[in-house]
């Protein structure tokens, strides 16, 4: 990429940064030195500077305006370069022009993006959108989109050329007019077809809007405590382009609602996908797969439903990953200010323990309101780090709660490798307060490291390019795995990966959902540190097929087609 001279950079140098006042490199055009983690804000120069999310606010402080929208990454036109999809928002009727429900930017393959909403056929559809989920639900080889909204949700079918048509009604998904939020595609019964779960929030309409206030005079945005929650829905994929509502039959009926996050994992390693759901002011939920595509909710028994005092927290974003030398499953949940983030580590026998204070994420997250969050490995050392995207909902929060601000800086917790995280100081991009909501990652420029997308409520989007730039002398190494199912669903969602490199064991999973209303890249980027190959790779496909491969070279992207040997994909390092 060129034109980096005006880019905003941040510099993190191991554990020394907190105490030695490191300065940004003198020449911004150069990649990071070995052992240094550098991001740069490239939003404007790559062509995303004109985007603004629209809340529709016109002085009434209607509740949906405070929650913002999501966005993320998916290769919509199948050219091998991941594109960006953003939830546009909307004006309320009579208070502004109609806006397209989604805004698309196509990746040109040279590090820049071009507006593509009209070319994608998405300029015709409007909605007060909330979140997105992207997947090939019909197994035809291209990526489709599902948009949750205040009102009917929308399902966009890809025609194979990156042009979309809304098919929700004919697919059997348009009967619900609730306020829907987080959504996920996953193969609940492992039949090779992706099913759909989405959460609903509260029973709100402009006609039922309540007057909420913190000072007794001026109206504020209400919290969900003032409204009844709405249960989520599960739709089974029939394999013919349609879905059937199987909410009650599969065990998802009667949820408390107020859902804002959902993620998929196999915490008990039985080969079946489980779901974890983050709810706002209601208990969080863990749906354990019964081994046949039906589920039993066990959040309270598992220890994730409430905080240590037995209270429900205001769960927002969520992600799952692996932690420690044994790669134990973990669940991270972002919560409201005065409620630390949750970091639930699996200890066996169906039980999780919240270890946020013990791992270094307790006190640093008490004053923030976290929406988007995700595990990723930006420094390519093999350990999963955690990003939190923060921002409050009350403009005057600083006047009623000491130490809490409306706009809040994002946080990065780097994994120190000894079951501890360290929050790095607010320098560079990390020093800028945002009204953060959606958050996602992808290697959009295919240089081998993972980049970051953050979305503000009623504001801009921010794209931060990772300048680890692997492949240089002294830089860490990586491997990228792009999976394609054959007997399994084509996106290979639910595939478990175990990698061995230089005596280390690393574990990853291809999964949907996660973060806050956003779409993460499905391609798996694994940092290898100083190691120049993957000594062994074990792949557990959702179909039950297990494959083992030896000696995969580092610093490239491998295409794994179910049942076949790995094929080098287009090189990720130019």
KAUR-V739597 format. One record per backbone hydrogen bond with DSSP energy under -0.5 kcal/mol. CO is the residue of the C=O (numbers start at 1). NH is the residue of the N-H. If there is no record, write none. Layout:
co=<CO CO>
nh=<NH NH>
This chain:
co=<4 8 10 12 12 13 13 14 16 16 17 26 27 33 35 36 37 38 39 40 40 41 42 43 43 44 46 48 53 54 56 62 63 64 64 69 70 71 72 74 74 83 84 85 86 86 88 92 101 101 103 104 104 105 106 106 112 114 116 117 117 118 120 121 122 125 127 128 130 131 133 135 135 136 144 145 146 146 147 148 149 149 154 154 155 155 155 156 157 163 165 167 168 168 168 169 171 175 176 178 178 179 182 184 186 186 187 195 196 197 198 199 200 201 201 202 205 206 210 212 220 223 224 228 230 233 234 235 236 236 242 244 244 246 247 247 248 250 252 258 261 262 263 265 266 274 275 276 277 277 278 278 279 279 285 286 286 287 288 294 296 298 299 299 299 300 302 305 307 311 313 313 317 318 319 321 323 324 328 329 330 331 332 333 334 335 336 342 343 343 344 345 348 351 351 353 353 355 356 356 356 357 359 362 363 366 368 369 369 370 371 372 374 376 377 380 383 385 386 387 388 388 389 390 393 394 396 396 397 397 401 406 408 411 412 412 413 414 420 422 425 427 428 429 431 432 434 434 435 437 438 438 440 441 442 442 443 451 452 453 454 455 456 456 459 460 462 462 463 463 463 464 465 467 469 472 476 477 477 478 479 480 480 481 481 482 484 489 490 492 495 496 497 498 499 500 500 501 504 504 506 508 509 510 512 514 515 515 517 518 519 523 524 524 526 528 529 532 533 534 535 536 537 538 538 539 539 540 541 545 547 549 551 552 556 557 558 558 559 559 560 560 561 567 572>
nh=<7 41 39 14 37 16 17 17 19 20 21 28 30 36 14 38 12 467 10 42 465 8 46 47 48 47 113 51 55 90 92 65 66 67 68 438 87 519 85 76 83 74 105 72 88 103 54 95 88 89 86 116 117 84 108 114 108 106 120 122 123 121 164 124 125 101 129 150 70 148 146 137 144 139 135 156 133 148 154 130 151 180 147 156 157 167 168 145 165 159 157 171 172 173 174 172 243 177 153 151 180 201 199 197 188 195 190 186 235 184 233 181 259 230 258 204 208 209 212 220 212 226 227 203 200 198 246 196 238 244 238 236 246 250 252 253 251 295 255 280 278 514 276 274 269 265 287 263 279 285 260 261 281 315 277 288 298 275 296 290 288 302 303 304 305 303 352 284 310 307 281 315 334 515 332 330 328 327 323 346 321 344 319 342 316 370 339 333 345 355 331 353 351 347 348 345 355 359 360 361 362 360 421 365 366 338 370 371 391 317 317 389 387 385 380 529 385 376 413 374 390 411 371 436 395 397 399 400 400 401 404 392 434 388 414 424 386 422 416 414 427 430 431 432 433 410 408 436 457 372 437 455 453 521 444 451 446 442 464 440 462 437 458 459 53 456 454 464 42 43 465 452 40 32 472 475 471 528 529 555 526 482 558 483 524 560 562 492 485 495 510 540 508 538 506 535 536 504 501 506 499 497 511 494 264 518 318 517 132 520 73 525 481 526 479 531 477 554 535 552 551 500 549 498 540 541 547 496 544 541 539 537 553 534 480 569 482 560 561 567 484 562 564 559 574>
